[in-house]
Amino acid sequence: MLLKLGLKNLKHNLLMNILTIIQMSVALVILISMISTIVSRFRYYEPIKDFLNSKGYFYVAQYSINPETNATLRTTDELYELIDGADSITAQYDVWLRYDEEKPARFISYDDKYIEIFTPELERGSWFDLDRPIQDTIQVVVSKNNYGIDVGDEISFYCFDSEIKAEIIGVLKDDTKIIDISPRSIDKIDYRNFYNDFKLEREEKPVFLMSQRDIIDKLVVMQLNGNVFVTYPDSTSKDVIENGNRETKRMRIVYSASTEMMKKNSIKYIFSQIYNMMPIFICIFILTLVGAISTSALSTKHQLKNYAVYYICGLKWRQCALINMFSSLICAIISFVLSLGIVLFAMATGTLGNTVIELGIWQILGCVVTALMYVLLSILLPISIIGRNTPNQVIRVN
């Protein structure tokens, strides 16, 4: 019954409630945008957070060699022998293969840890299965390509006179992030330096991704080249870490950063968008709440006579106050549905194609919390107004 009266209350103040719904919807869309920005940045920070929470260094290697023998570095096992005290070493490698003499391509392999922590966006197919036994045929994920290569194809790669059988298990989305050397600035190294946005048009040749464990026993030439994380136990002294850092830099390192500094820069970047957008959102949010509370207050004043009638008919005075809450709740639900509808429509039509705006659990949760705050705050003043008047006073005046 109170809900029905709340709907009736909405009709009596239709114009003001429509304006409130529009204000509220705009605020929720902005909130969705803010949360989407933060979520998108955390999405790529999350895979390497364990590295960044450990003592150690991030390196970008360039065709690394053993500084003692000048031999090509092919596995992390070789690095453990050169770096004292290291707890974990994870790397990527360039693989010297060819697909076709007239069809250039790049080949990258990853240690298991990289494969485990990060799965790039796939157009179709699947990512590597680390539980799969090592076989003669290797698994490969390929980028978008003009060579007609697709999921399920069985192809051959060549290294000098050796033939390597491969099965295509996945195709990357174009213009998606992969673990690779990033072209971005190295002034302030953060988690973005761990990824490269691979786009076929820009790179001019496709990339084949594979597992290092899958090819290490094959007749293939490979070399450590790209992103390397070297971490140490928490109890390791600073001297041991710095000594390891000096040894690592002898292996053809382009640039490096401590995990502590990389984490600091990453967190700063992730929240920088919040600092920029927060004043705008706060202003809109305050205007929305002020409008909502004002609408509820005016509605309450206009409805006092009706509340007195409801009181005579058996409703308690507190129940009359709840009618406004149901009106606000209905406005909040309409605003919530409208804001989600706007975002979903924009996503479906491709309007948000070049943005990070999306709908997920955090975006929806943020909207729900904001809507509940609106409902709670919009009833405070009406309760105060009703509380200052008794049914007898209202009936006498009217």
C-alpha positions as CSV (number, residue, x, y, z in Angstrom):
1,M,0.0,0.0,0.0
2,L,2.8,2.4,0.9
3,L,4.4,1.7,-2.5
4,K,1.2,2.5,-4.3
5,L,1.0,5.8,-2.4
6,G,4.6,6.5,-3.3
7,L,3.7,6.1,-7.0
8,K,0.9,8.5,-6.5
9,N,3.2,10.9,-4.8
10,L,5.5,10.7,-7.8
11,K,2.7,11.7,-10.2
12,H,1.9,14.8,-8.1
13,N,5.5,16.1,-8.6
14,L,6.2,14.5,-12.0
15,L,8.3,17.3,-13.5
16,M,10.6,17.6,-10.5
17,N,11.0,13.9,-10.2
18,I,11.9,13.6,-13.9
19,L,14.6,16.2,-13.5
20,T,15.9,14.3,-10.4
21,I,16.0,11.0,-12.4
22,I,18.0,12.7,-15.2
23,Q,20.4,14.2,-12.7
24,M,20.8,10.9,-10.9
25,S,21.3,9.0,-14.2
26,V,24.1,11.4,-15.3
27,A,25.8,11.0,-11.9
28,L,25.7,7.2,-12.2
29,V,27.0,7.2,-15.8
30,I,30.0,9.3,-14.6
31,L,30.5,6.9,-11.7
32,I,30.5,3.9,-14.1
33,S,33.1,5.7,-16.2
34,M,35.3,6.4,-13.2
35,I,35.1,2.9,-11.8
36,S,35.8,1.5,-15.3
37,T,38.9,3.5,-15.6
38,I,40.2,2.2,-12.3
39,V,39.2,-1.4,-13.0
40,S,40.9,-1.3,-16.5
41,R,44.1,-0.1,-14.9
42,F,44.0,-2.6,-12.1
43,R,43.3,-5.4,-14.7
44,Y,46.9,-5.1,-16.0
45,Y,48.5,-4.3,-12.6
46,E,47.0,-7.3,-10.9
47,P,48.9,-10.0,-12.9
48,I,52.3,-8.7,-11.8
49,K,51.4,-7.5,-8.3
50,D,53.2,-10.4,-6.6
51,F,56.4,-9.5,-8.4
52,L,56.0,-5.8,-7.3
53,N,55.2,-6.8,-3.7
54,S,58.5,-8.7,-3.5
55,K,62.1,-7.4,-3.2
56,G,63.8,-7.3,-6.6
57,Y,64.1,-5.7,-10.0
58,F,62.3,-5.5,-13.3
59,Y,64.6,-5.6,-16.4
60,V,64.2,-5.2,-20.1
61,A,66.8,-7.4,-21.7
62,Q,68.1,-7.1,-25.3
63,Y,69.3,-10.4,-26.6
64,S,71.1,-11.3,-23.4
65,I,74.3,-13.2,-23.3
66,N,76.3,-14.9,-20.5
67,P,78.8,-12.2,-19.5
68,E,81.3,-14.9,-18.5
69,T,81.2,-17.0,-21.7
70,N,79.4,-14.7,-24.2
71,A,77.1,-17.6,-24.9
72,T,73.4,-17.0,-25.6
73,L,71.2,-17.1,-22.5
74,R,68.3,-19.6,-23.2
75,T,66.7,-20.4,-19.9
76,T,66.2,-19.0,-16.4
77,D,68.2,-21.9,-15.0
78,E,71.3,-20.2,-16.5
79,L,70.3,-17.0,-14.8
80,Y,70.1,-18.7,-11.4
81,E,73.7,-19.7,-11.8
82,L,74.8,-16.1,-12.4
83,I,72.6,-14.3,-9.8
84,D,73.2,-15.2,-6.2
85,G,70.3,-15.3,-3.7
86,A,67.5,-14.9,-6.3
87,D,64.2,-16.5,-5.3
88,S,62.3,-16.2,-8.6
89,I,63.4,-15.4,-12.1
90,T,60.8,-15.2,-14.9
91,A,61.5,-14.1,-18.5
92,Q,60.4,-14.0,-22.1
93,Y,62.4,-15.0,-25.1
94,D,62.8,-14.5,-28.9
95,V,62.7,-17.7,-30.8
96,W,64.6,-17.9,-34.1
97,L,62.0,-19.6,-36.3
98,R,60.5,-18.9,-39.7
99,Y,57.0,-19.7,-41.0
100,D,57.6,-19.0,-44.7
101,E,60.3,-17.2,-46.5
102,E,57.8,-14.8,-48.0
103,K,55.7,-14.4,-44.9
104,P,57.7,-12.6,-42.1
105,A,56.7,-13.1,-38.5
106,R,57.9,-12.7,-35.0
107,F,58.1,-15.5,-32.4
108,I,58.0,-15.1,-28.6
109,S,58.1,-17.7,-25.9
110,Y,57.2,-17.2,-22.2
111,D,58.2,-19.0,-19.0
112,D,55.3,-20.8,-17.2
113,K,54.8,-18.0,-14.7
114,Y,54.1,-15.4,-17.3
115,I,51.7,-17.8,-19.1
116,E,50.0,-18.5,-15.7
117,I,49.5,-14.9,-14.6
118,F,48.3,-13.2,-17.8
119,T,46.0,-14.2,-20.6
120,P,45.7,-11.7,-23.4
121,E,42.3,-11.0,-25.0
122,L,41.5,-13.7,-27.5
123,E,39.4,-13.3,-30.6
124,R,38.8,-17.1,-30.5
125,G,40.3,-20.3,-29.3
126,S,42.1,-20.7,-25.9
127,W,45.3,-19.9,-24.0
128,F,48.0,-22.4,-23.1
129,D,47.3,-25.4,-20.9
130,L,50.2,-25.8,-18.5
131,D,49.0,-29.2,-17.4
132,R,49.4,-30.5,-21.0
133,P,52.3,-33.0,-21.3
134,I,55.2,-31.9,-23.5
135,Q,54.7,-33.3,-27.0
136,D,56.4,-33.2,-30.4
137,T,53.7,-30.8,-31.6
138,I,53.9,-27.4,-29.8
139,Q,50.9,-25.2,-29.0
140,V,50.9,-21.7,-30.5
141,V,48.7,-18.6,-30.1
142,V,48.8,-16.3,-33.1
143,S,47.9,-12.7,-33.6
144,K,45.5,-11.4,-36.3
145,N,47.3,-12.2,-39.6
146,N,46.9,-12.0,-43.3
147,Y,48.2,-15.5,-43.8
148,G,44.9,-17.3,-43.3
149,I,46.1,-19.0,-40.1
150,D,43.3,-19.8,-37.7
151,V,42.4,-22.0,-34.7
152,G,42.9,-25.7,-35.3
153,D,45.4,-25.3,-38.1
154,E,48.5,-27.5,-38.0
155,I,51.5,-25.8,-39.5
156,S,55.3,-26.1,-39.6
157,F,58.0,-23.8,-38.4
158,Y,61.6,-24.1,-39.4
159,C,64.9,-23.4,-37.7
160,F,67.7,-23.9,-40.2
161,D,67.1,-27.6,-41.3
162,S,64.9,-28.4,-38.3
163,E,61.1,-28.7,-38.7
164,I,58.8,-27.9,-35.7
165,K,55.2,-29.1,-35.9
166,A,52.7,-26.6,-34.4
167,E,49.0,-26.5,-33.6
168,I,47.2,-23.1,-33.5
169,I,45.1,-23.1,-30.3
170,G,44.1,-19.4,-30.2
171,V,44.0,-16.1,-32.1
172,L,44.6,-12.8,-30.3
173,K,42.3,-9.8,-30.7
174,D,43.9,-7.1,-32.7
175,D,45.3,-4.1,-30.8
176,T,45.4,-6.0,-27.5
177,K,48.1,-6.2,-24.8
178,I,50.7,-8.9,-24.8
179,I,53.7,-9.4,-22.6
180,D,56.5,-7.7,-24.5
181,I,58.9,-4.8,-24.6
182,S,56.8,-1.6,-24.4
183,P,57.6,1.5,-26.5
184,R,56.4,3.8,-23.8
185,S,58.6,6.2,-21.8
186,I,61.1,4.9,-19.3
187,D,61.2,8.0,-17.2
188,K,58.8,6.5,-14.7
189,I,58.6,2.8,-15.2
190,D,55.3,1.3,-14.1
191,Y,53.2,-1.8,-14.9
192,R,52.6,-0.4,-18.4
193,N,56.2,-1.1,-19.3
194,F,55.4,-4.8,-19.0
195,Y,53.0,-4.8,-21.9
196,N,52.9,-3.9,-25.6
197,D,49.7,-3.1,-27.5
198,F,50.1,-5.4,-30.5
199,K,48.3,-4.2,-33.6
200,L,49.0,-5.9,-36.9
201,E,48.8,-2.7,-39.0
202,R,51.5,-1.1,-36.8
203,E,53.8,-4.1,-36.4
204,E,53.4,-5.1,-40.1
205,K,53.8,-8.8,-39.3
206,P,52.0,-11.2,-37.1
207,V,53.4,-12.6,-33.8
208,F,53.4,-16.3,-32.7
209,L,53.3,-16.9,-29.0
210,M,54.5,-20.1,-27.4
211,S,55.5,-21.8,-24.2
212,Q,59.2,-21.9,-23.4
213,R,58.8,-25.4,-21.8
214,D,57.2,-26.6,-25.0
215,I,60.2,-25.7,-27.2
216,I,63.2,-26.0,-24.9
217,D,63.8,-29.6,-25.9
218,K,63.4,-28.9,-29.6
219,L,66.2,-28.1,-32.1
220,V,65.4,-24.4,-31.9
221,V,67.6,-21.3,-31.4
222,M,66.2,-19.0,-28.8
223,Q,67.5,-16.1,-26.7
224,L,66.4,-14.2,-23.6
225,N,64.9,-11.0,-24.9
226,G,62.3,-8.8,-23.2
227,N,60.8,-8.6,-19.8
228,V,62.6,-10.2,-16.9
229,F,61.6,-10.2,-13.2
230,V,64.2,-11.1,-10.6
231,T,62.9,-11.3,-7.0
232,Y,64.5,-12.2,-3.7
233,P,63.2,-13.5,-0.3
234,D,62.0,-10.8,2.1
235,S,64.9,-11.6,4.4
236,T,67.5,-10.9,1.7
237,S,69.9,-8.0,2.5
238,K,70.1,-4.9,0.4
239,D,73.8,-5.7,-0.4
240,V,72.9,-9.1,-1.9
241,I,70.1,-7.6,-4.0
242,E,72.3,-4.8,-5.3
243,N,75.1,-7.2,-6.1
244,G,72.6,-9.3,-8.1
245,N,71.4,-6.2,-9.8
246,R,74.9,-5.4,-10.9
247,E,75.5,-8.9,-12.2
248,T,72.2,-8.9,-14.1
249,K,73.0,-5.6,-15.9
250,R,76.1,-7.3,-17.4
251,M,73.7,-9.4,-19.5
252,R,72.7,-6.7,-22.0
253,I,70.0,-4.9,-20.1
254,V,68.3,-1.9,-21.8
255,Y,66.7,-0.5,-18.7
256,S,65.6,-1.6,-15.2
257,A,63.7,-0.5,-12.1
258,S,63.3,-1.8,-8.6
259,T,60.0,-3.5,-7.9
260,E,59.4,-1.1,-5.1
261,M,59.7,1.9,-7.4
262,M,57.7,0.2,-10.2
263,K,54.9,-0.4,-7.7
264,K,54.9,3.1,-6.4
265,N,54.7,4.5,-10.0
266,S,52.0,2.0,-10.9
267,I,49.7,2.9,-7.9
268,K,50.2,6.6,-8.6
269,Y,49.2,6.2,-12.3
270,I,46.2,4.0,-11.4
271,F,44.7,6.6,-9.1
272,S,45.7,9.7,-11.1
273,Q,42.4,9.5,-13.1
274,I,40.5,9.6,-9.8
275,Y,42.2,12.8,-8.7
276,N,41.4,14.4,-12.0
277,M,37.7,13.4,-12.1
278,M,36.8,13.5,-8.5
279,P,36.1,17.3,-8.3
280,I,33.7,17.0,-11.3
281,F,32.0,13.9,-9.8
282,I,31.7,15.5,-6.3
283,C,30.0,18.6,-7.8
284,I,27.5,16.6,-9.8
285,F,26.9,14.2,-6.9
286,I,26.2,17.1,-4.5
287,L,23.9,18.8,-7.0
288,T,22.1,15.5,-7.5
289,L,21.6,15.0,-3.7
290,V,20.6,18.6,-3.1
291,G,18.0,18.3,-5.9
292,A,16.8,15.0,-4.6
293,I,16.4,16.2,-1.0
294,S,14.8,19.4,-2.2
295,T,12.3,17.5,-4.3
296,S,11.5,15.2,-1.4
297,A,11.1,18.2,1.0
298,L,8.7,20.1,-1.4
299,S,6.8,16.9,-2.1
300,T,6.4,16.4,1.7
301,K,5.1,20.0,2.2
302,H,2.6,19.6,-0.7
303,Q,1.5,16.2,0.6
304,L,1.0,17.1,4.3
305,K,-2.8,17.5,3.8
306,N,-2.9,14.0,2.2
307,Y,-0.8,12.6,5.0
308,A,-3.3,13.9,7.5
309,V,-6.1,12.1,5.6
310,Y,-4.0,8.9,5.5
311,Y,-3.5,9.3,9.2
312,I,-7.3,9.6,9.8
313,C,-7.7,6.5,7.6
314,G,-5.4,4.5,9.9
315,L,-1.8,5.1,8.8
316,K,0.7,6.0,11.5
317,W,2.5,9.3,11.1
318,R,5.8,7.5,10.6
319,Q,4.3,5.4,7.8
320,C,3.3,8.6,6.1
321,A,7.0,9.6,6.2
322,L,7.9,6.3,4.5
323,I,5.8,7.2,1.5
324,N,8.5,9.7,0.5
325,M,11.1,7.1,0.9
326,F,9.3,4.8,-1.5
327,S,9.0,7.7,-4.0
328,S,12.8,8.2,-3.7
329,L,13.4,4.5,-4.1
330,I,11.4,4.4,-7.3
331,C,13.4,7.4,-8.6
332,A,16.6,5.6,-7.7
333,I,15.6,2.4,-9.4
334,I,14.5,4.2,-12.6
335,S,17.8,6.1,-12.6
336,F,19.8,2.9,-12.0
337,V,18.1,1.1,-14.9
338,L,18.3,4.2,-17.2
339,S,22.1,4.6,-16.5
340,L,22.8,0.9,-17.2
341,G,20.6,1.1,-20.3
342,I,22.6,4.1,-21.6
343,V,25.9,2.3,-21.1
344,L,24.7,-1.0,-22.6
345,F,23.3,0.8,-25.6
346,A,26.5,2.7,-26.1
347,M,28.5,-0.5,-25.9
348,A,26.2,-2.3,-28.3
349,T,26.4,0.5,-30.9
350,G,30.2,0.7,-30.6
351,T,30.2,4.2,-29.2
352,L,32.5,3.1,-26.4
353,G,34.8,1.1,-28.7
354,N,37.8,3.3,-28.0
355,T,37.2,3.7,-24.3
356,V,37.6,1.5,-21.2
357,I,34.0,2.0,-20.1
358,E,32.3,-1.3,-19.4
359,L,29.8,-2.9,-17.0
360,G,31.0,-5.2,-14.3
361,I,30.4,-6.2,-10.7
362,W,32.3,-3.1,-9.4
363,Q,30.5,-0.7,-11.6
364,I,27.1,-2.1,-10.6
365,L,28.0,-2.2,-6.9
366,G,29.1,1.4,-7.1
367,C,25.8,2.4,-8.6
368,V,23.8,0.4,-6.0
369,V,25.7,2.1,-3.1
370,T,25.2,5.6,-4.6
371,A,21.5,4.9,-5.2
372,L,21.0,3.7,-1.6
373,M,22.8,6.8,-0.3
374,Y,20.5,8.9,-2.3
375,V,17.4,7.2,-0.9
376,L,18.7,7.5,2.7
377,L,19.7,11.2,2.4
378,S,16.5,12.2,0.5
379,I,14.3,11.1,3.4
380,L,16.1,12.9,6.2
381,L,14.6,16.3,5.5
382,P,11.0,15.0,4.9
383,I,11.1,13.1,8.2
384,S,12.2,16.3,9.9
385,I,9.3,18.2,8.3
386,I,6.7,15.6,9.2
387,G,8.2,15.3,12.7
388,R,7.7,19.1,13.3
389,N,3.9,18.8,12.5
390,T,1.3,16.7,14.2
391,P,-1.8,15.4,12.3
392,N,-4.0,17.7,14.4
393,Q,-2.0,20.8,13.3
394,V,-2.1,19.8,9.7
395,I,-5.9,19.2,9.8
396,R,-6.6,22.6,11.5
397,V,-4.5,24.5,9.0
398,N,-6.2,22.8,6.0
